[in-house]
């Protein structure tokens, strides 16, 4: 699913004003997460898109439930951040 959404986003984002892209990316990330997409799947599908990277990072920083779940599952797992992604 994430791959198809990535293709759609790639085609449609050029029609979104540059100043509105961050908000559009945040909405897209929220929809994906609400529909049980995995963070790693989103990262893989959108690895070249800086708008989605920032939106996902912001989502994870603000989602206390996700942060708590991650810490409980594997506290030694390396934290992901924007610098870890390939462009």
C-alpha positions as CSV (number, residue, x, y, z in Angstrom):
1,X,0.0,0.0,0.0
2,X,2.7,2.5,0.9
3,X,4.4,2.1,-2.5
4,X,1.2,3.1,-4.3
5,X,0.6,6.0,-1.9
6,X,4.2,7.1,-2.6
7,X,3.6,7.1,-6.4
8,X,0.3,9.0,-6.0
9,X,2.1,11.6,-3.7
10,X,4.9,11.9,-6.2
11,X,2.5,12.8,-8.9
12,X,0.1,15.0,-6.9
13,X,2.5,17.0,-4.7
14,X,3.6,19.2,-7.6
15,X,0.0,20.5,-7.6
16,X,0.2,21.5,-3.9
17,X,1.6,24.9,-3.2
18,X,5.1,24.7,-1.7
19,X,4.0,26.4,1.5
20,X,1.2,23.8,2.0
21,X,3.3,20.7,1.3
22,X,4.4,20.2,4.9
23,X,0.8,20.2,6.1
24,X,-0.2,17.9,3.2
25,X,2.7,15.5,4.1
26,X,1.7,15.5,7.7
27,X,-1.9,14.6,6.7
28,X,-0.6,11.8,4.5
29,X,1.5,10.4,7.3
30,X,-1.4,10.6,9.7
31,X,-3.6,8.7,7.3
32,X,-1.0,6.0,6.7
33,X,-0.4,5.5,10.5
34,X,-4.2,5.5,11.2
35,X,-4.5,2.7,8.7
36,X,-1.8,0.5,10.4
37,X,1.1,1.2,8.1
38,X,4.5,0.3,9.6
39,X,7.0,3.1,10.1
40,X,9.7,1.2,8.3
41,X,7.4,0.6,5.3
42,X,6.7,4.3,5.1
43,X,10.4,5.1,5.3
44,X,11.2,2.6,2.6
45,X,8.4,3.8,0.2
46,X,9.2,7.5,0.7
47,X,13.0,7.4,1.3
48,X,13.7,10.1,-1.2
49,X,11.0,12.6,-0.1
50,X,12.1,15.2,2.4
51,X,8.5,16.4,3.1
52,X,7.4,13.0,4.2
53,X,10.6,12.4,6.1
54,X,10.0,15.6,8.2
55,X,6.3,14.7,8.6
56,X,7.0,11.2,9.8
57,X,9.7,12.4,12.2
58,X,7.3,15.0,13.6
59,X,4.6,12.4,13.9
60,X,6.9,10.0,15.8
61,X,8.2,12.8,18.1
62,X,4.6,13.8,18.9
63,X,3.1,10.3,19.2
64,X,3.6,9.3,22.9
65,X,1.9,6.0,22.4
66,X,4.2,5.0,19.6
67,X,7.3,6.1,21.6
68,X,6.2,4.2,24.7
69,X,5.5,1.1,22.6
70,X,8.9,1.2,20.9
71,X,10.7,1.6,24.2
72,X,8.8,-1.3,25.8
73,X,9.4,-3.7,22.8
74,X,13.1,-3.1,22.3
75,X,14.8,-0.3,24.4
76,X,18.2,-1.0,22.7
77,X,16.9,-0.5,19.2
78,X,18.6,2.3,17.4
79,X,16.5,5.5,17.2
80,X,15.6,6.6,13.8
81,X,15.9,10.2,12.8
82,X,15.9,12.3,9.6
83,X,19.7,12.1,9.3
84,X,19.5,8.2,9.1
85,X,17.6,8.3,5.8
86,X,19.1,8.2,2.4
87,X,18.2,10.9,-0.1
